[in-house]
Amino acid sequence: MYQVITMYGDNEPWWFFEDWQNDIQEETSFLSLDDAKLFQKKWDLICNNYTYINSKTNFLSAFWNDGEERWCEECDDDLQQYKGLALLKNYQPITVESERKFYEATNSSGKAKRCKRPGQSIRS
């Protein structure tokens, strides 16, 4: 089963921290990769609303704007907020040779902050 997932939160979608699914805003499931073409439509819509984009070749993209931050009491700092878009298979990243059109805009020169609180482990 394939999923097209949009997220919003402190982390880019490729980190898969233990509680990453708490950031899911929308999820649509498909039986085949060919049916999951919704990913491209979502990517096109989301990229029009963000200044910065960083995409990985396995259909994981992060979008953000300067000033979209939230205060973290534990970190005592503002954390950048990211809109994430992911095409997954059984909630795991997929390996597919992608067309470059998915990743045309890659202006990722902004330095992102990430909460480094203890206990935030990467899920394998």
N, C-alpha and C positions, 0 to 999 in steps of 0.2 A: 504494500500500500504506500502511495506517495502522498506527501502533504505539502501544500503551499501555506506558509505560516508568516504572519506579520506580528512583530513584537515591538514593544517600546519599553526602554529602561536604561540602566547604567552601563550595560555591556553590549559589545558588538555580538552578532549572532553566532560567530564561530567559536566562542569560548565554552559554551555548554557547561557552565557552572552547575552545581548540584540542583539549584532551584530555578534554572533557566525557563522552565515552562510557566512559571508565575508571570512572566512578561508577555505571554501570548495575548494578542488582542483579537486575532481572527485566524481561523484555520479551515482549510478546505481539503478534503481527501479525494484521491483519484486512484483508479486501479492500475493505470499504466503511466509511464513517463510521457508518452505522446499526449495523453489526456490532460496532463498538468501544464498545458500551455498558458494557463492563467498566470503563471509566474511572470512571463514577459509583459503581460498587460499590467499587472500590479507594479512591476519595476518601472515601466514607463510613467504610470500615474504618480508614484511616490517620488521619483527623481525630479519631477517638476516643482516640488515643494521644498527641496533641500539644496543648500549651497555645496556641501561636501558629501562625497560618496567614496566608499572603499568597498571593493568587491573582490571576492575570492573566485577562483575558477570552478569551484564546486557548488555554485549557485547560492552563495551566502553573501548578502550585501548589507552594509550599514550606511545609513544616511543621517546627517545632522546639520544643524545650523548653529552659528555662534550665539551664545546667550541662552540656549535651551539647556538649562542646568537645574539640578535640584540640590538642596543643602543636605549633607550627610552629617548627622550628629556624631556618629562613631568616627568618621574620618576628619571631622572639623574642617570640611572643605566642600566646595561646590563640585558636583559630578556632572560631566557631560551626559546628556540623554540622547539615545540613539533610536531611530526607527530601524528595525531589522526586517529583512525579508529573506526567507529561506525556502529552498526546495529540498525536501528531505525524503528519505525512504525509511519507513518504520522509525521515524524520529531520529534518524542518524544522517550525517552528511553523506551525499552520494558522490561517486567519482564518475564524471561524464566529461568527455571532451566537449567543451562549450564553444559556441560561436562568440566572437568578440563583441557582437552587437549587444549582448547582455551587459557588457562592461565598458561602454564607450566613455563615459565620464568618470574619471578616477582622480578628482582633485581631493587628495587626502592630506594636505599639508598641515592641517590643524593638529595640535597636540591634544590628545584625549586623556582625560583623567579617569582612573578606575579605582574603585574602592578596594583597598588591600586588607580589609578586616580579616582577622583570623577565622579559619573554618570555611572559607570560600574556596572550595576545591573544584578542580576541573573534572567533569564527568567523562568517563571513557566509554 
